[in-house]
């Protein structure tokens, strides 16, 4: 566990309904999903509110992180920042809010909670699976590989399907049908 992401909660757990604002910033290590990644040295920012409940602590807020990747159309570099909304429950080990076992909550320690798993999960879920450098990216020419965002190429743009070649020859012939 990283000290940056640990939050002392002993006093908070004693007062049900109490709220505490928490701001944390630090590295999560390298996170990668389908070619999009948060660099190791990137600073991830977490702004959340902790609310004490009778069965644990609710954490709500946002996680922001810079990310980089490769455009799925033109293969150019893409850099941006993601922002993920979070609303999660921390409970003592093996117990959920209703008193039964639960694997859908984060573990609440006796005197602290660790925001690192919550921040990592939020960032991983928000990373784009197929990033674009811009919404109207024209991509690469399938014939010559030229970047169509910078200039058009002189390749033949008519796409022919070899399965229709016999019919295409009829269309281009001088014979009348």
FIKOLZA-1660 file (N, C-alpha, C; in steps of 0.1 Angstrom, whole numbers, plus 5000, padded with zeros to 4 digits):
% residues 177
   i   px   py   pz ch aa at
   1 5008 4988 5000  A  X  N
   1 5000 5000 5000  A  X CA
   1 5009 5012 5000  A  X  C
   2 5005 5022 4993  A  X  N
   2 5012 5035 4992  A  X CA
   2 5007 5045 5002  A  X  C
   3 5016 5051 5009  A  X  N
   3 5011 5061 5019  A  X CA
   3 5004 5073 5013  A  X  C
   4 5007 5076 5000  A  X  N
   4 5000 5087 4993  A  X CA
   4 4985 5085 4993  A  X  C
   5 4981 5072 4991  A  X  N
   5 4967 5069 4989  A  X CA
   5 4959 5064 5002  A  X  C
   6 4966 5063 5013  A  X  N
   6 4960 5059 5026  A  X CA
   6 4953 5071 5032  A  X  C
   7 4941 5069 5038  A  X  N
   7 4934 5079 5045  A  X CA
   7 4931 5074 5059  A  X  C
   8 4935 5081 5069  A  X  N
   8 4931 5077 5083  A  X CA
   8 4916 5080 5085  A  X  C
   9 4909 5070 5090  A  X  N
   9 4894 5071 5091  A  X CA
   9 4889 5067 5105  A  X  C
  10 4897 5066 5115  A  X  N
  10 4893 5062 5129  A  X CA
  10 4882 5072 5134  A  X  C
  11 4885 5085 5133  A  X  N
  11 4876 5095 5138  A  X CA
  11 4863 5095 5130  A  X  C
  12 4864 5094 5117  A  X  N
  12 4853 5094 5108  A  X CA
  12 4843 5082 5111  A  X  C
  13 4849 5070 5113  A  X  N
  13 4840 5059 5116  A  X CA
  13 4832 5060 5129  A  X  C
  14 4837 5068 5138  A  X  N
  14 4829 5070 5151  A  X CA
  14 4817 5079 5149  A  X  C
  15 4816 5086 5139  A  X  N
  15 4805 5096 5137  A  X CA
  15 4797 5093 5124  A  X  C
  16 4787 5085 5125  A  X  N
  16 4779 5081 5113  A  X CA
  16 4773 5094 5107  A  X  C
  17 4774 5096 5094  A  X  N
  17 4769 5107 5087  A  X CA
  17 4779 5118 5085  A  X  C
  18 4791 5117 5091  A  X  N
  18 4801 5128 5090  A  X CA
  18 4807 5126 5076  A  X  C
  19 4811 5138 5070  A  X  N
  19 4817 5138 5057  A  X CA
  19 4831 5145 5058  A  X  C
  20 4840 5140 5050  A  X  N
  20 4854 5146 5049  A  X CA
  20 4858 5146 5035  A  X  C
  21 4863 5158 5031  A  X  N
  21 4868 5159 5017  A  X CA
  21 4883 5155 5017  A  X  C
  22 4887 5148 5007  A  X  N
  22 4900 5142 5005  A  X CA
  22 4905 5145 4991  A  X  C
  23 4918 5151 4991  A  X  N
  23 4924 5153 4978  A  X CA
  23 4938 5145 4979  A  X  C
  24 4940 5137 4968  A  X  N
  24 4953 5130 4967  A  X CA
  24 4958 5131 4953  A  X  C
  25 4971 5131 4952  A  X  N
  25 4977 5132 4939  A  X CA
  25 4990 5123 4939  A  X  C
  26 4992 5115 4929  A  X  N
  26 5004 5107 4929  A  X CA
  26 5004 5097 4917  A  X  C
  27 5013 5089 4916  A  X  N
  27 5015 5079 4906  A  X CA
  27 5007 5066 4909  A  X  C
  28 5001 5060 4899  A  X  N
  28 4995 5047 4901  A  X CA
  28 5004 5036 4894  A  X  C
  29 5015 5039 4889  A  X  N
  29 5023 5030 4881  A  X CA
  29 5017 5030 4867  A  X  C
  30 5023 5021 4858  A  X  N
  30 5018 5021 4845  A  X CA
  30 5005 5013 4844  A  X  C
  31 4995 5019 4837  A  X  N
  31 4982 5012 4835  A  X CA
  31 4980 5012 4820  A  X  C
  32 4977 5000 4814  A  X  N
  32 4975 4999 4800  A  X CA
  32 4963 4991 4797  A  X  C
  33 4955 4996 4787  A  X  N
  33 4943 4989 4782  A  X CA
  33 4943 4990 4767  A  X  C
  34 4944 4980 4760  A  X  N
  34 4943 4979 4745  A  X CA
  34 4950 4991 4738  A  X  C
  35 4962 4993 4742  A  X  N
  35 4971 5003 4735  A  X CA
  35 4970 5017 4741  A  X  C
  36 4960 5020 4750  A  X  N
  36 4960 5033 4757  A  X CA
  36 4966 5031 4770  A  X  C
  37 4974 5041 4775  A  X  N
  37 4981 5039 4788  A  X CA
  37 4982 5052 4796  A  X  C
  38 4983 5050 4809  A  X  N
  38 4987 5061 4817  A  X CA
  38 5002 5059 4821  A  X  C
  39 5011 5068 4817  A  X  N
  39 5025 5066 4819  A  X CA
  39 5028 5064 4834  A  X  C
  40 5039 5058 4837  A  X  N
  40 5043 5055 4851  A  X CA
  40 5045 5068 4859  A  X  C
  41 5051 5078 4853  A  X  N
  41 5054 5090 4860  A  X CA
  41 5042 5100 4861  A  X  C
  42 5031 5097 4854  A  X  N
  42 5019 5106 4854  A  X CA
  42 5013 5108 4867  A  X  C
  43 5009 5120 4870  A  X  N
  43 5002 5123 4883  A  X CA
  43 4987 5122 4881  A  X  C
  44 4982 5113 4889  A  X  N
  44 4968 5110 4889  A  X CA
  44 4962 5118 4901  A  X  C
  45 4951 5125 4899  A  X  N
  45 4945 5133 4909  A  X CA
  45 4931 5128 4913  A  X  C
  46 4929 5126 4926  A  X  N
  46 4917 5121 4932  A  X CA
  46 4911 5131 4941  A  X  C
  47 4899 5136 4938  A  X  N
  47 4891 5145 4947  A  X CA
  47 4878 5138 4951  A  X  C
  48 4877 5134 4963  A  X  N
  48 4866 5126 4968  A  X CA
  48 4860 5131 4981  A  X  C
  49 4848 5127 4984  A  X  N
  49 4842 5130 4997  A  X CA
  49 4839 5116 5004  A  X  C
  50 4844 5115 5016  A  X  N
  50 4842 5103 5024  A  X CA
  50 4830 5105 5033  A  X  C
  51 4820 5096 5033  A  X  N
  51 4809 5097 5041  A  X CA
  51 4808 5085 5050  A  X  C
  52 4807 5087 5063  A  X  N
  52 4806 5076 5073  A  X CA
  52 4792 5070 5073  A  X  C
  53 4791 5057 5071  A  X  N
  53 4778 5050 5071  A  X CA
  53 4779 5040 5083  A  X  C
  54 4768 5034 5086  A  X  N
  54 4768 5024 5097  A  X CA
  54 4775 5012 5093  A  X  C
  55 4776 5008 5080  A  X  N
  55 4783 4996 5076  A  X CA
  55 4796 4998 5070  A  X  C
  56 4801 5011 5069  A  X  N
  56 4814 5013 5062  A  X CA
  56 4815 5028 5059  A  X  C
  57 4822 5031 5048  A  X  N
  57 4824 5044 5043  A  X CA
  57 4822 5045 5028  A  X  C
  58 4813 5055 5024  A  X  N
  58 4811 5057 5010  A  X CA
  58 4820 5068 5005  A  X  C
  59 4826 5065 4993  A  X  N
  59 4835 5074 4987  A  X CA
  59 4829 5078 4973  A  X  C
  60 4827 5092 4972  A  X  N
  60 4822 5097 4959  A  X CA
  60 4831 5109 4955  A  X  C
  61 4833 5110 4941  A  X  N
  61 4841 5121 4936  A  X CA
  61 4846 5118 4922  A  X  C
  62 4858 5123 4919  A  X  N
  62 4864 5122 4906  A  X CA
  62 4878 5118 4906  A  X  C
  63 4882 5111 4896  A  X  N
  63 4896 5107 4894  A  X CA
  63 4900 5113 4880  A  X  C
  64 4912 5120 4880  A  X  N
  64 4916 5126 4867  A  X CA
  64 4931 5120 4864  A  X  C
  65 4933 5117 4852  A  X  N
  65 4946 5112 4848  A  X CA
  65 4950 5115 4834  A  X  C
  66 4962 5118 4831  A  X  N
  66 4966 5119 4817  A  X CA
  66 4968 5106 4811  A  X  C
  67 4965 5104 4798  A  X  N
  67 4967 5092 4791  A  X CA
  67 4973 5094 4777  A  X  C
  68 4979 5084 4771  A  X  N
  68 4984 5084 4758  A  X CA
  68 4981 5071 4751  A  X  C
  69 4981 5072 4738  A  X  N
  69 4979 5061 4729  A  X CA
  69 4982 5063 4715  A  X  C
  70 4977 5054 4707  A  X  N
  70 4979 5055 4692  A  X CA
  70 4965 5056 4686  A  X  C
  71 4963 5065 4676  A  X  N
  71 4950 5067 4669  A  X CA
  71 4948 5054 4662  A  X  C
  72 4935 5049 4663  A  X  N
  72 4932 5037 4656  A  X CA
  72 4931 5038 4641  A  X  C
  73 4930 5050 4636  A  X  N
  73 4928 5052 4622  A  X CA
  73 4941 5056 4615  A  X  C
  74 4948 5066 4620  A  X  N
  74 4961 5071 4614  A  X CA
  74 4973 5067 4621  A  X  C
  75 4972 5060 4632  A  X  N
  75 4984 5055 4640  A  X CA
  75 4992 5066 4645  A  X  C
  76 4987 5079 4645  A  X  N
  76 4995 5090 4651  A  X CA
  76 4993 5090 4667  A  X  C
  77 5002 5097 4674  A  X  N
  77 5001 5097 4688  A  X CA
  77 4989 5105 4693  A  X  C
  78 4983 5101 4704  A  X  N
  78 4971 5107 4710  A  X CA
  78 4974 5109 4724  A  X  C
  79 4972 5121 4729  A  X  N
  79 4974 5124 4744  A  X CA
  79 4962 5132 4748  A  X  C
  80 4957 5128 4760  A  X  N
  80 4945 5135 4765  A  X CA
  80 4944 5133 4780  A  X  C
  81 4934 5138 4786  A  X  N
  81 4932 5135 4801  A  X CA
  81 4918 5129 4802  A  X  C
  82 4917 5119 4811  A  X  N
  82 4904 5113 4814  A  X CA
  82 4899 5118 4827  A  X  C
  83 4886 5118 4829  A  X  N
  83 4880 5121 4842  A  X CA
  83 4869 5111 4844  A  X  C
  84 4870 5104 4856  A  X  N
  84 4861 5093 4859  A  X CA
  84 4854 5097 4872  A  X  C
  85 4840 5095 4872  A  X  N
  85 4832 5097 4884  A  X CA
  85 4833 5084 4892  A  X  C
  86 4835 5085 4905  A  X  N
  86 4835 5073 4913  A  X CA
  86 4824 5074 4924  A  X  C
  87 4819 5063 4928  A  X  N
  87 4810 5062 4939  A  X CA
  87 4811 5048 4944  A  X  C
  88 4818 5045 4954  A  X  N
  88 4821 5032 4959  A  X CA
  88 4819 5031 4974  A  X  C
  89 4818 5019 4979  A  X  N
  89 4816 5016 4993  A  X CA
  89 4828 5008 4998  A  X  C
  90 4834 5012 5009  A  X  N
  90 4844 5005 5016  A  X CA
  90 4837 4999 5029  A  X  C
  91 4840 4986 5031  A  X  N
  91 4834 4979 5042  A  X CA
  91 4845 4971 5049  A  X  C
  92 4843 4967 5061  A  X  N
  92 4853 4958 5068  A  X CA
  92 4854 4945 5060  A  X  C
  93 4865 4938 5061  A  X  N
  93 4867 4926 5054  A  X CA
  93 4856 4916 5056  A  X  C
  94 4851 4911 5044  A  X  N
  94 4841 4900 5045  A  X CA
  94 4827 4904 5048  A  X  C
  95 4824 4917 5049  A  X  N
  95 4811 4921 5053  A  X CA
  95 4807 4933 5044  A  X  C
  96 4794 4932 5039  A  X  N
  96 4789 4943 5031  A  X CA
  96 4779 4951 5039  A  X  C
  97 4773 4961 5033  A  X  N
  97 4764 4970 5040  A  X CA
  97 4752 4962 5047  A  X  C
  98 4748 4951 5041  A  X  N
  98 4737 4944 5046  A  X CA
  98 4741 4933 5056  A  X  C
  99 4754 4932 5059  A  X  N
  99 4758 4922 5069  A  X CA
  99 4763 4909 5063  A  X  C
 100 4762 4907 5050  A  X  N
 100 4767 4894 5044  A  X CA
 100 4780 4896 5037  A  X  C
 101 4786 4885 5031  A  X  N
 101 4798 4887 5024  A  X CA
 101 4796 4894 5011  A  X  C
 102 4806 4902 5006  A  X  N
 102 4804 4910 4994  A  X CA
 102 4818 4912 4988  A  X  C
 103 4818 4909 4975  A  X  N
 103 4830 4911 4967  A  X CA
 103 4830 4923 4959  A  X  C
 104 4819 4931 4960  A  X  N
 104 4817 4943 4952  A  X CA
 104 4821 4956 4959  A  X  C
 105 4827 4955 4971  A  X  N
 105 4831 4966 4979  A  X CA
 105 4846 4966 4981  A  X  C
 106 4852 4977 4984  A  X  N
 106 4866 4978 4987  A  X CA
 106 4868 4976 5002  A  X  C
 107 4880 4971 5006  A  X  N
 107 4882 4967 5020  A  X CA
 107 4885 4979 5028  A  X  C
 108 4879 4980 5039  A  X  N
 108 4881 4991 5049  A  X CA
 108 4889 4985 5061  A  X  C
 109 4901 4991 5063  A  X  N
 109 4910 4987 5074  A  X CA
 109 4904 4992 5087  A  X  C
 110 4910 4988 5098  A  X  N
 110 4905 4992 5111  A  X CA
 110 4907 5007 5114  A  X  C
 111 4918 5013 5108  A  X  N
 111 4920 5027 5111  A  X CA
 111 4923 5035 5098  A  X  C
 112 4922 5029 5086  A  X  N
 112 4925 5036 5074  A  X CA
 112 4917 5029 5062  A  X  C
 113 4916 5037 5051  A  X  N
 113 4912 5030 5039  A  X CA
 113 4922 5034 5028  A  X  C
 114 4924 5025 5018  A  X  N
 114 4934 5027 5008  A  X CA
 114 4926 5031 4995  A  X  C
 115 4929 5043 4990  A  X  N
 115 4922 5048 4978  A  X CA
 115 4929 5043 4965  A  X  C
 116 4941 5037 4966  A  X  N
 116 4948 5032 4954  A  X CA
 116 4940 5022 4946  A  X  C
 117 4934 5012 4951  A  X  N
 117 4926 5003 4942  A  X CA
 117 4915 5010 4936  A  X  C
 118 4908 5019 4943  A  X  N
 118 4897 5026 4937  A  X CA
 118 4902 5035 4925  A  X  C
 119 4913 5042 4927  A  X  N
 119 4918 5051 4916  A  X CA
 119 4922 5042 4904  A  X  C
 120 4929 5031 4907  A  X  N
 120 4934 5022 4896  A  X CA
 120 4922 5017 4888  A  X  C
 121 4912 5012 4895  A  X  N
 121 4900 5006 4888  A  X CA
 121 4893 5017 4880  A  X  C
 122 4891 5029 4885  A  X  N
 122 4884 5039 4878  A  X CA
 122 4892 5043 4866  A  X  C
 123 4905 5045 4866  A  X  N
 123 4913 5049 4855  A  X CA
 123 4913 5038 4844  A  X  C
 124 4915 5025 4848  A  X  N
 124 4915 5014 4839  A  X CA
 124 4901 5013 4831  A  X  C
 125 4890 5015 4838  A  X  N
 125 4877 5014 4832  A  X CA
 125 4874 5026 4822  A  X  C
 126 4881 5037 4825  A  X  N
 126 4879 5049 4817  A  X CA
 126 4888 5050 4805  A  X  C
 127 4899 5043 4805  A  X  N
 127 4909 5044 4793  A  X CA
 127 4902 5040 4780  A  X  C
 128 4903 5047 4769  A  X  N
 128 4897 5044 4757  A  X CA
 128 4902 5031 4751  A  X  C
 129 4894 5022 4746  A  X  N
 129 4898 5010 4739  A  X CA
 129 4903 5013 4725  A  X  C
 130 4897 5023 4718  A  X  N
 130 4901 5026 4705  A  X CA
 130 4902 5041 4703  A  X  C
 131 4913 5047 4708  A  X  N
 131 4914 5062 4707  A  X CA
 131 4915 5067 4693  A  X  C
 132 4910 5080 4692  A  X  N
 132 4911 5087 4679  A  X CA
 132 4918 5100 4682  A  X  C
 133 4927 5105 4672  A  X  N
 133 4934 5117 4674  A  X CA
 133 4924 5129 4673  A  X  C
 134 4913 5127 4666  A  X  N
 134 4902 5137 4665  A  X CA
 134 4890 5129 4659  A  X  C
 135 4878 5134 4661  A  X  N
 135 4866 5126 4656  A  X CA
 135 4866 5124 4641  A  X  C
 136 4871 5134 4634  A  X  N
 136 4870 5133 4619  A  X CA
 136 4883 5128 4613  A  X  C
 137 4891 5120 4620  A  X  N
 137 4903 5115 4615  A  X CA
 137 4901 5107 4602  A  X  C
 138 4908 5111 4591  A  X  N
 138 4906 5104 4578  A  X CA
 138 4914 5091 4577  A  X  C
 139 4923 5089 4586  A  X  N
 139 4931 5076 4586  A  X CA
 139 4942 5076 4575  A  X  C
 140 4946 5064 4572  A  X  N
 140 4957 5061 4562  A  X CA
 140 4951 5056 4550  A  X  C
 141 4957 5059 4538  A  X  N
 141 4953 5053 4526  A  X CA
 141 4956 5038 4526  A  X  C
 142 4946 5029 4523  A  X  N
 142 4948 5015 4524  A  X CA
 142 4958 5010 4513  A  X  C
 143 4960 5018 4502  A  X  N
 143 4969 5014 4492  A  X CA
 143 4983 5018 4494  A  X  C
 144 4986 5031 4496  A  X  N
 144 4999 5036 4497  A  X CA
 144 5004 5039 4512  A  X  C
 145 4994 5040 4521  A  X  N
 145 4997 5043 4535  A  X CA
 145 4999 5057 4538  A  X  C
 146 4996 5066 4529  A  X  N
 146 4997 5081 4532  A  X CA
 146 4987 5085 4542  A  X  C
 147 4991 5095 4551  A  X  N
 147 4982 5100 4561  A  X CA
 147 4972 5110 4554  A  X  C
 148 4960 5106 4553  A  X  N
 148 4950 5114 4546  A  X CA
 148 4945 5126 4554  A  X  C
 149 4950 5128 4566  A  X  N
 149 4948 5140 4574  A  X CA
 149 4956 5151 4569  A  X  C
 150 4968 5148 4564  A  X  N
 150 4978 5159 4560  A  X CA
 150 4975 5162 4545  A  X  C
 151 4973 5153 4536  A  X  N
 151 4970 5156 4522  A  X CA
 151 4964 5143 4516  A  X  C
 152 4956 5146 4505  A  X  N
 152 4951 5134 4498  A  X CA
 152 4962 5127 4490  A  X  C
 153 4960 5115 4487  A  X  N
 153 4970 5107 4478  A  X CA
 153 4964 5106 4464  A  X  C
 154 4972 5101 4455  A  X  N
 154 4967 5099 4441  A  X CA
 154 4963 5085 4438  A  X  C
 155 4960 5077 4448  A  X  N
 155 4956 5063 4446  A  X CA
 155 4942 5063 4441  A  X  C
 156 4939 5052 4434  A  X  N
 156 4925 5050 4429  A  X CA
 156 4916 5047 4441  A  X  C
 157 4906 5055 4442  A  X  N
 157 4897 5054 4454  A  X CA
 157 4886 5044 4452  A  X  C
 158 4884 5040 4439  A  X  N
 158 4873 5030 4437  A  X CA
 158 4877 5017 4442  A  X  C
 159 4869 5011 4450  A  X  N
 159 4872 4998 4456  A  X CA
 159 4865 4988 4448  A  X  C
 160 4872 4978 4444  A  X  N
 160 4866 4967 4436  A  X CA
 160 4866 4954 4445  A  X  C
 161 4856 4947 4444  A  X  N
 161 4855 4935 4451  A  X CA
 161 4857 4923 4441  A  X  C
 162 4867 4915 4444  A  X  N
 162 4870 4905 4434  A  X CA
 162 4859 4895 4431  A  X  C
 163 4850 4894 4441  A  X  N
 163 4838 4885 4439  A  X CA
 163 4829 4890 4428  A  X  C
 164 4830 4903 4425  A  X  N
 164 4821 4909 4415  A  X CA
 164 4828 4912 4402  A  X  C
 165 4840 4907 4401  A  X  N
 165 4849 4910 4389  A  X CA
 165 4842 4906 4376  A  X  C
 166 4835 4895 4375  A  X  N
 166 4829 4891 4363  A  X CA
 166 4817 4900 4359  A  X  C
 167 4810 4905 4369  A  X  N
 167 4799 4914 4366  A  X CA
 167 4805 4928 4363  A  X  C
 168 4816 4932 4369  A  X  N
 168 4822 4945 4366  A  X CA
 168 4827 4946 4352  A  X  C
 169 4832 4934 4346  A  X  N
 169 4836 4934 4332  A  X CA
 169 4825 4936 4323  A  X  C
 170 4813 4932 4326  A  X  N
 170 4801 4934 4318  A  X CA
 170 4797 4949 4318  A  X  C
 171 4799 4955 4330  A  X  N
 171 4795 4969 4331  A  X CA
 171 4804 4978 4323  A  X  C
 172 4817 4975 4322  A  X  N
 172 4826 4983 4315  A  X CA
 172 4828 4979 4301  A  X  C
 173 4822 4969 4296  A  X  N
 173 4824 4965 4282  A  X CA
 173 4815 4973 4273  A  X  C
 174 4819 4974 4261  A  X  N
 174 4811 4982 4251  A  X CA
 174 4799 4974 4245  A  X  C
 175 4798 4961 4249  A  X  N
 175 4787 4953 4244  A  X CA
 175 4774 4958 4250  A  X  C
 176 4764 4958 4243  A  X  N
 176 4750 4961 4248  A  X CA
 176 4744 4949 4253  A  X  C
 177 4737 4950 4263  A  X  N
 177 4730 4938 4269  A  X CA
 177 4717 4936 4263  A  X  C
% end
